[in-house]
Amino acid sequence: MIAAGLPRYTGRTIIAPGHLRRALAEVRRTGLAHAYEELTVGSLTVAAPILGADSAVVAALDVVVHTTKADARKLGPAVRTSAISISRALRAAPPS
């Protein structure tokens, strides 16, 4: 995807490969992804991975709000806790 060029959606969209790599490293380190007006002006997104039985990422949980309505630092713990709870439920569910 990087080789093909990263499209710009807003003035805040990450399009520099080095910047994207640093942002992804931070996501791996913290377990949270933040996007502040990167896709849509006025939107704030906080996301966390949902893990399956083998600890592989099977989905993500995200919350998208208007930038004036929330603070990512406050949303992050709630999103992460919810994703962890869903992951635990998936691991506890009997195989179908």
C-alpha positions in Angstrom: 0.0 0.0 0.0 2.8 2.4 0.8 4.5 1.7 -2.5 1.3 2.6 -4.3 1.1 5.9 -2.5 -1.0 6.9 0.4 -4.1 9.0 -0.6 -4.8 12.2 1.3 -8.4 12.6 2.5 -7.9 15.7 4.8 -5.0 17.9 5.7 -4.3 15.6 8.7 -4.1 12.3 6.7 -0.9 10.5 7.2 0.7 10.1 3.8 4.5 10.0 4.6 5.7 6.4 4.8 8.0 7.1 7.8 5.2 8.8 9.7 2.9 5.9 9.0 5.5 3.4 10.2 5.9 5.4 13.5 2.2 5.6 14.0 1.8 1.9 13.5 4.6 1.2 15.9 2.8 3.3 18.5 -0.4 1.3 17.9 1.5 -1.9 18.5 3.0 -0.5 21.6 -0.2 0.9 23.2 -2.8 -1.4 21.7 -4.8 1.7 20.6 -5.1 3.6 17.3 -6.1 7.2 17.2 -7.2 9.1 14.2 -7.8 12.8 14.5 -9.5 14.2 11.4 -7.4 11.8 9.2 -10.3 10.6 7.1 -13.1 13.1 7.8 -12.8 16.7 9.1 -14.4 16.9 12.5 -14.0 13.2 13.4 -12.0 11.6 16.2 -11.6 7.8 16.1 -10.2 5.6 18.8 -9.8 1.8 18.0 -8.5 -1.3 19.7 -8.0 -4.9 18.4 -10.2 -7.8 19.2 -8.2 -11.0 19.5 -9.4 -14.6 18.8 -8.5 -17.8 20.5 -5.0 -17.9 19.0 -4.4 -14.3 20.0 -4.5 -13.2 16.3 -6.5 -10.0 15.5 -9.9 -11.0 14.3 -11.7 -7.6 14.4 -11.4 -4.1 15.8 -13.6 -2.0 18.0 -13.7 1.7 17.3 -15.6 4.7 18.4 -16.0 7.7 16.1 -17.1 11.0 17.6 -17.1 14.6 16.7 -13.8 16.2 17.7 -15.6 18.7 20.0 -17.5 16.0 21.8 -14.8 13.8 23.3 -11.2 13.4 24.4 -9.1 10.5 23.0 -7.3 10.2 26.3 -10.6 9.5 28.0 -12.0 7.3 25.3 -8.9 5.1 25.0 -9.2 3.2 28.2 -12.9 2.5 27.6 -12.3 1.3 24.1 -9.4 -0.9 25.1 -11.3 -2.4 28.1 -14.3 -3.2 25.9 -12.1 -4.8 23.2 -10.4 -6.9 25.9 -13.8 -8.0 27.2 -15.0 -9.0 23.8 -11.7 -10.9 23.2 -12.2 -12.9 26.4 -15.7 -13.7 25.5 -14.5 -15.0 22.1 -11.9 -17.2 23.7 -14.4 -18.6 26.2 -17.0 -19.4 23.5 -17.2 -23.0 22.5 -16.0 -23.7 18.9 -18.8 -23.9 16.4 
